[in-house]
């Protein structure tokens, strides 16, 4: 493996999470770009690629590569406690796990055999952030059931609603937003790496208060 399991997870501390904290709203594309920028910044021989597809036309948000070889895949997924399963009975993040498995088995140009890890980042899309429990442990448990021999990193973002603080500043443009997603900011990043059905490492990052 290009990176040891623990080393790869620890490198997530190098992500510019402050950019995510100040990127307000439903920023799906912004989070993809943030992790792409992180990966490219780790080394001069790193690259990213979008829109690569398996034989069954499954695609991922980004492929992470070194030199000329794809070594990882990235999926960024919004979630809500009110989310309803799709027709296949799975939630979006569950479908991502099956997608990972398909990529790992893809034999076209040895893609599957070259891939070493997958990253799934989940962020809340609900307005009700009070007492919201991130799905990290639920996703981890499901990943452990698969006993995948490749590393899967789950990243869960926790946000704090700041609408009461914003009310004190009527000139703040974020008050114009109709949804609380624009009135909340990233507070904590929790990550866990699972391989061979076991949790190998865990990383927690807390961001400073926006008023600091």
N, C-alpha and C positions, 0 to 999 in steps of 0.2 A: 504494500500500500504506500502511496505517495506520502501520506501523513498518518502518524499513529492516531488511533481512535481518540485518546485523551487530548492529543495535541490539536486535532481538528476542532474539537468542541471548544477548547480554550481560546482558539483564534477568533471565536465569535465576539470576544471582548474587544476586538479591533474594529468591529462594525461601528460606523458613525451613528450610534443610536440617538444622538442629540438631533440629527436631521429628522429622524422619525418622530421625535418628541415635538418638534416644531412644524411638522407636516400635518396639519389638522384636516380631519375629514376621513372619508372612506378612500384611503390611499393605496389601493391594491397595486397599481402600477408603480407607485412610488416605493413600495416595499420590495418589489421585484428588482427595481433599479438599484436600491440601496444594497441588497445582497450581491447583485452582480458587480457593483463597484467595489464592495468588500473583497470579493474573490479575485478580481483583477488586480487589486492593490496589494495582494499578498506576495506576488512574484511577477517578474517581467515575462515569464513564459505561460502565465495564466490567461485564459480567454473564456468568453461566454458565447452561447449560441442559442437562439430562440427558434421556435417552430419546427424542431426536429420531431419526426413522427415514427411510430413503430409500424409494423406491417398491418396492424389492425387500425391504423390511423389515429392512435392515441398520441397526444402531444403533451408536453410539460411546459411550465412557464419559462424554464431556462435550463440549458445544459452547461455544466461547469467543466472546463477542460484544462489540461496541462500540455503544452507543446502542440501536438497534433491529435491528442487523444482525449475523449470524453471520460471523465472520472466520476462525475456526480450529476445528479439532477435535482432541480428545485421546484417546489410547488408552494405557492402562497394562497391561503384559503381563508375567506371570511367565515365566521360561524356565529350562530345565535342559539340560545337555549330554546327558542321557539321554532327552530328550523325543522321542517318536515322532511322525512325520507323521500328520495326519488322513487321512480317506478320500480327500480330494482331493490327497493327496501333499504338503501344505504344513504347515509348522510354524505355531504360533499367530501369531508376529510376521509371517510371510509373508502370512497371511490378513489381518492388519491393513493391510498395504500395499495389497492389493487393495481393501480397504474404503475406504481413503483415496481411491483412484482413483474408486470409485463415488460417493463424496460429492462429489468435485470435478466430476463429470459430471452431478450431480443438477440437473434444470432446474425442479423444483417450487419456486415462489416465488423463483426465481433463486438458490437456495441455493448451487449449485456455482459460479456466476460471482462470487458475493460472497466465497466462501472464499478466503483468501490463504495459509494455511499449515496444516500438521498437525504434531502432536507425538506421538511414540511413545516412551514411557518403558518400559524393560525392567529387571527386577530378578530376581535369582536365587531360585529356589525349592528348590534342592538343598541337602541337608545337608552335602555334601562341598565345602567352600569352599577347600580347599587347592589351590593352583596352578590355580585356576579362571580361565579366560580369558574376559572379557566379550565378547559378540557384536557389539560396536559396529562393528568394521571389516567384519564379514560382512554386517551389515544395511546399512551404508553402501554397500558394493559393489553390493548388490541394488538399492537405491534409485537409484544412479547409472545403472543399466541402463535404468531407466524414462524417463529424461530428462524428468521432470515439470517443467512450467513454474512450478509453485507450490513454495513453500518447505516442506521436510520436515525437522524437527528430531528427531534421535535422541538420547535421553538414556539412558545406561547407568550403573547403580549398582553399585559394588563394596563388598562387606562383608568384615569381618575377624572370624574366629572368636575369641571371648574365653573359651571354656570353661575353658582352663587358668587364666586369671586368676580366673574365678568360683569355681573349686575352692578357692581360698585363702580364700573368704568363704562358709562354709556357711550363713550366715543370709540370703544374697541369694536372693530369691524366684525369680530367673531360673534357679536351679539345679533348680527343680522341673520345668522343661520337659523333655520327652522328645526334642525335636528341636533341632538346632544353630541353626536359624533364630532361636530365641529367645535364643540365647547368642552372637549376633553383632551387630555394629553397623556402620552405614554409615560408610565411610571416604573414599570418593572418588566424585565425580560427573563423568562425562565426557560432553560434548555435542558434536554436530557438525551443521551445517546444510548441506543439499544442495539445489541448485536447478539445473535445466537440465542435469542429469547431471554437475555439478561440486560439489566441496566448496567452500563459500563462507567458512566460518568455523568455528572450533573453540574450545571453552571447557573448562577443567579446574578443578575445585574440590576441594581436599583439606581434610578436616575435622580439627580438633585431636583429640588422643587423649582418650578419655573420662576418663582419670585426671588430666588437666590441671586 
